Amino acid sequence: MATLKTIAVTGITAGVAVTAVSDQGWCTVAGGSFVGNGNFTIQCGAYSSTDSDRSANVTVTSSDGATAAIVTVSQLRQSVILLTPNAVTFDAAGNVLT
């Protein structure tokens, strides 16, 4: 069974597009783009390993050239999911605050 988590993105200037993409196939991003503030849903496939954890990086970028934010998705043994950070906030200059 897949596990879902949400990443909130705030501080985006009105009219600016935001995208998110995962670097691992087992970790997908639903709602991978939107304009302004919003949420992405991370979906991770079932993971039954009891021997090791796995991780993916979700890169969040905006169309105004702001610094990209990286959210690390850690899927622990038996499918426990951790997001670090679990939200991304940009300031008016496009710098990542969280």
C-alpha positions in Angstrom: 0.0 0.0 0.0 1.3 3.4 -0.9 1.9 6.1 1.7 1.0 9.8 1.2 2.5 12.9 2.7 2.0 16.6 2.0 4.6 19.3 1.4 3.2 22.9 1.9 4.9 25.6 -0.2 4.4 29.3 1.0 5.9 32.7 0.3 5.5 32.4 -3.4 4.7 35.6 -5.3 1.3 35.7 -7.1 1.6 34.4 -10.6 4.9 32.5 -10.1 4.8 28.8 -11.0 6.2 26.2 -8.7 7.2 22.6 -9.6 8.4 19.6 -7.7 10.1 16.5 -9.0 11.5 13.4 -7.2 14.8 11.7 -8.1 13.5 8.2 -7.3 10.8 6.2 -9.1 9.3 4.8 -5.9 8.6 8.3 -4.7 6.3 10.3 -6.9 4.9 13.9 -6.7 1.2 14.4 -7.3 0.2 18.0 -8.2 3.7 18.5 -9.5 3.1 22.1 -10.4 0.9 25.0 -9.5 0.9 28.8 -9.4 1.4 30.7 -6.1 1.3 29.0 -2.7 0.0 25.4 -2.6 0.7 21.8 -1.6 2.4 18.8 -3.2 1.5 15.3 -2.3 4.3 12.8 -2.1 3.4 9.2 -2.7 5.8 6.4 -1.8 5.4 2.8 -2.8 5.0 0.0 -0.3 8.3 -1.0 1.3 8.6 -4.1 3.3 12.3 -4.3 3.9 13.4 -4.9 7.5 17.1 -4.5 6.6 17.5 -0.9 5.3 16.0 2.5 4.8 15.8 4.3 1.5 15.6 8.0 0.6 14.7 10.3 -2.3 15.2 14.0 -2.9 12.2 16.1 -4.0 13.4 19.4 -5.7 11.0 22.3 -5.4 11.7 25.2 -7.8 9.9 28.3 -8.9 9.7 30.0 -12.2 11.1 33.3 -10.9 14.6 31.8 -10.5 14.5 31.5 -6.7 16.8 29.1 -5.0 15.6 25.5 -5.2 14.6 23.8 -2.1 15.4 20.1 -1.5 13.0 18.0 0.6 14.5 14.7 1.7 12.0 11.8 1.8 13.1 9.0 4.0 11.2 5.7 3.9 12.2 3.7 6.9 11.8 0.0 7.3 8.2 -1.1 7.2 7.1 2.0 5.2 7.3 4.8 7.8 7.8 8.1 5.9 9.7 11.1 7.1 9.9 14.5 5.3 12.7 16.9 6.0 11.6 19.7 6.0 7.8 19.0 5.7 7.2 22.5 4.4 9.0 25.0 2.2 8.8 28.8 2.6 10.4 31.3 0.3 11.0 35.0 1.1 10.2 37.9 -1.2 13.7 37.7 -2.7 13.3 34.0 -3.6 15.5 32.7 -0.8 14.5 29.4 0.9 13.7 30.1 4.5 12.9 26.5 5.5 
